[in-house]
Amino acid sequence: MTTVRRDFFAEQGLEPLGAEGYRREARARAFPYLQALSQRVLIYDGAMGTEIFKYNLGDADYGGPQYNGCPEVLNRTRPDVIEAIHQSYLEAGADVLETNTFGCLPHVLVEYGLEAEAYDLAFAGARIARKAADAQARQDGQPRFVAGALGPGTKLISLGQIGWKELFASYQIAAQGLVEGGVDLILLETCQDILQVRCAVLAVREAMRAAGREVPLQVQVTLEATGTMLVGTDDA
């Protein structure tokens, strides 16, 4: 495992992870997103779901009534809508676009019978956001970034609702689609289970290795008013 990891870093022209951990300055120089983040505050976009609702999309837009309510399928059926939403956030001043892939995980998409399309929908989501970000950057000369967003899913591993292998495979597939689709970073967002975070982080790292491309990995957790995550992990 260590040999593969070190070879992977070497292939990317990066220092391997040693006992001292990442060297902040060296890592920042390796990735444009981290370079920008070290120099200024970066503004992220806003919600995707509420913006989609404003379009009053129907069954035909989703590709059939069985898919209605699945935002990720719109990456395939209505990429123009998703791109328009990205563009509206860029015009409002966003530096970072989050892909329309919050639930783009096989164990989530199975509810719509779309589990086999997780990679393709994640890849498409990355390409749509990439297109919008690059177009805006060319227009005003200011770099824009794409965060490949993946949510906590619909099953908590700490509660025994899903096993490690299934969760790992689910995040790996989605993350590989995002990385190969051209995102600047992976964002694990709204996480509510620290074991899920661990599994997802390892899966994303494996996805990067499989894709032959590394990007920064950012994790966001949700704490209740009690100061703990949903399954009881405290903020210490």
Order of alpha helices (4+ residues) and beta strands (2+ residues): alpha-alpha-alpha-alpha-alpha-alpha-alpha-beta-alpha-alpha-beta-alpha-beta-alpha-beta
